[in-house]
Amino acid sequence: MPEEDLKMRIKQMLVSSLMLKISPESIGDETALFQPEGLALDSIDALELAVAIDKNFGVATPSAEVARKAFVNVTTIANYISEQKATA
């Protein structure tokens, strides 16, 4: 899957899974997901995000440490999904 398509799917998943009141297009690839100046998601959102990534992309998130590194922004999530698919 081309990287841009993957990123748009991730943005759509973020909006639908986390019931965000914004459009997928308004989320930048580098927008911080868990920072106040970004989307200001919380730990419950992080759990829902891990479940959504598993359900939508078949990629599990084995630990909070992995999640902290992978769930920084849309780009890092896309890279994580691509890496996991490549090694699967």
C-alpha positions in Angstrom: 0.0 0.0 0.0 1.4 3.4 -0.9 2.5 5.4 2.1 0.0 8.3 1.5 -2.9 5.8 1.3 -1.7 4.2 4.5 -1.5 7.6 6.3 -5.0 8.6 5.1 -6.4 5.2 6.4 -4.7 5.9 9.7 -6.2 9.4 9.9 -9.7 8.0 9.1 -9.2 5.3 11.7 -8.1 7.9 14.3 -11.3 10.0 13.7 -13.7 7.0 13.6 -12.1 4.9 16.4 -11.6 7.8 18.8 -14.7 9.7 17.8 -12.7 12.9 17.1 -14.7 15.9 16.1 -12.4 16.8 13.3 -12.0 15.6 9.7 -9.2 13.1 8.8 -7.8 15.7 6.3 -7.3 18.2 9.2 -4.8 15.9 10.9 -1.2 16.6 9.7 1.2 13.7 9.2 3.4 15.2 12.0 0.6 16.4 14.3 1.5 15.2 17.8 -1.2 12.8 19.0 -0.6 13.0 22.8 0.6 16.6 23.2 -1.7 19.4 24.3 -0.7 21.4 21.2 -1.6 18.4 19.0 -4.7 16.2 19.3 -4.2 15.9 23.2 -5.2 12.2 23.2 -5.0 10.4 26.6 -4.1 6.9 27.8 -7.6 5.6 27.1 -7.3 6.8 23.6 -3.9 5.0 23.4 -5.5 1.7 24.3 -8.3 2.3 21.8 -5.7 3.2 19.1 -3.8 0.0 19.8 -7.0 -2.1 19.4 -8.0 -0.1 16.2 -4.5 -0.7 14.6 -4.8 -4.4 15.4 -8.3 -4.6 14.0 -7.7 -2.4 10.9 -4.2 -3.4 10.0 -3.5 -6.7 11.8 -0.6 -5.2 13.7 -0.4 -5.8 17.4 1.2 -3.4 19.9 3.0 -5.6 22.4 3.8 -3.1 25.1 3.3 0.5 26.3 7.0 1.2 25.5 6.4 0.2 21.9 3.2 2.3 21.8 5.0 5.4 23.1 7.5 5.2 20.3 5.0 4.2 17.6 2.1 6.4 18.4 3.9 9.8 18.3 2.1 11.0 15.1 0.6 9.6 11.9 4.0 9.2 10.2 5.4 7.1 13.1 2.2 4.9 13.1 2.6 4.4 9.4 6.2 3.4 9.8 5.4 1.0 12.6 2.7 -0.7 10.6 4.9 -0.9 7.5 7.8 -2.4 9.6 5.6 -4.9 11.3 4.0 -6.0 7.9 7.5 -6.3 6.4 8.7 -8.7 9.2 5.5 -10.7 9.4 
